[in-house]
Amino acid sequence: MPVIFVCMNQLQMVDLKGQYQRLKPQIDAAMQAVVDSTAFINGPQVKEFSQHLAQYLQANHVIPCANGTDALQIALMALDLPAGGEVIVPAFNYVATAEVIALLGLKPVFVDVLPDTFCLDPDRVRAAITDKTVAIMPVHLFGQCALMEEIMDLAIAQELFVIEDNAQAIGAEYIDAEGGTSFAGTIGHVGTTSFFPSKNLGCMGDGGAIFTQDEELAVVLQQIANHGQHKKYHYSRVGVNSRLDTLQAALLDVKLQHLDDFIQRRQKAAMNYDSAFAEVEGIKIPTLAPYSSHVFHQYTVQVSAGKRDALKAHLQEQGIPSMVYYPVPLHLHDAYAYLGYQAGDFPVAEGLCHTVLSLPMHTELTQEQQQYIANAVIEFLRK
């Protein structure tokens, strides 16, 4: 009973406090250095973090910005896409991708996802391409890469841009047909990420970044993120004001040193869950694609036979948090009704919205906590 009591009172979807306490001396020293310097905007730590992240990802250029949504918007702006151009995005996803497309006068074109990885289905992408298509925006969902090789082949054949939304899979590696590896976010023309606190590499506020291997494109991205300036008070293009704070950069530079450990801790936790649920009927554990490592931003199961919401309620009664990402597919939200999609258009995405459930997943999970969570899930499913 004492173990259960401790588990119930400590369980969180993401234990940011526990992670901070473990890294406190390094984080406090890094942030105090910024406070002492008072270089709160564009201090040297911003450039240092950008360089270190570029080295980690083997990316030629990393441009920091204020948040992950800004990163997506700036990426699209830099490509100078024609008004009304169509951008293909997954129907099962967070709203940010569709949002920035619509805000820039482009047209979101939703397509269905694969039932195992929940990422873009290349066959559906191929079918959705028209003479108005200008870009494809794959999302590396829950910590695992989309099928980038097939998507890039399509894009090259059709002369389309590819913008990778890598907000949930930083550190994941894509494995191509010849066995070569590339980090998620570095394969397309532009990649983006978010440093929202709950991300695998998260700060203590908002933050984001953009990646590219193209030097000319990097210059444009940098200018757009800084009011369109090529030098102070000289504006070569319309831009935005999107900066990563120096305090956040200093924190992220510390956490970047631990990112591989963060990933390994999440992978170990996922293996514990997998083992616990291996012989349990009514629950499907996450698929591990052969072409991608999985960094487990989320541990998302599928619950069968309409039991998902009841299981969620049962877990809550036991002091266990869980989340539904995402309860409504993008094409059925009021904001995108003008596009004319109907229920039934994307059956895989719509089905996932009724079956997925994400369990607690973070770097500080203990085996005792996971056993308590697993026991509660199994108890419900075996009733």
PEFEN-V889074 format. One record per run of one state. SS is the DSSP state (hx for helix, st for strand, lp for the rest). FROM is the first residue (numbers start at 1). LEN is the number of residues. If there is no record, write none. Layout:
# PEFEN-V889074
[[SS & FROM & LEN] [SS & FROM & LEN]]
This chain:
# PEFEN-V889074
[[lp & 1 & 1] [hx & 2 & 9] [lp & 11 & 5] [hx & 16 & 22] [lp & 38 & 6] [hx & 44 & 14] [lp & 58 & 3] [st & 61 & 5] [lp & 66 & 2] [hx & 68 & 11] [lp & 79 & 7] [st & 86 & 5] [lp & 91 & 5] [hx & 96 & 8] [lp & 104 & 3] [st & 107 & 5] [lp & 112 & 1] [st & 113 & 1] [lp & 114 & 6] [st & 120 & 1] [lp & 121 & 1] [hx & 122 & 7] [lp & 129 & 4] [st & 133 & 5] [lp & 138 & 1] [st & 139 & 1] [lp & 140 & 1] [hx & 141 & 3] [st & 144 & 1] [lp & 145 & 3] [hx & 148 & 11] [lp & 159 & 2] [st & 161 & 5] [lp & 166 & 7] [st & 173 & 3] [lp & 176 & 5] [st & 181 & 3] [lp & 184 & 6] [st & 190 & 5] [lp & 195 & 13] [st & 208 & 5] [lp & 213 & 2] [hx & 215 & 11] [st & 226 & 1] [lp & 227 & 2] [st & 229 & 3] [lp & 232 & 2] [st & 234 & 2] [lp & 236 & 5] [st & 241 & 1] [lp & 242 & 4] [hx & 246 & 11] [lp & 257 & 2] [hx & 259 & 19] [lp & 278 & 5] [st & 283 & 2] [lp & 285 & 7] [st & 292 & 1] [lp & 293 & 1] [st & 294 & 1] [lp & 295 & 4] [st & 299 & 5] [lp & 304 & 4] [hx & 308 & 10] [lp & 318 & 4] [st & 322 & 2] [lp & 324 & 6] [hx & 330 & 3] [lp & 333 & 1] [hx & 334 & 6] [lp & 340 & 7] [hx & 347 & 6] [lp & 353 & 3] [st & 356 & 4] [lp & 360 & 7] [hx & 367 & 15] [lp & 382 & 2]]
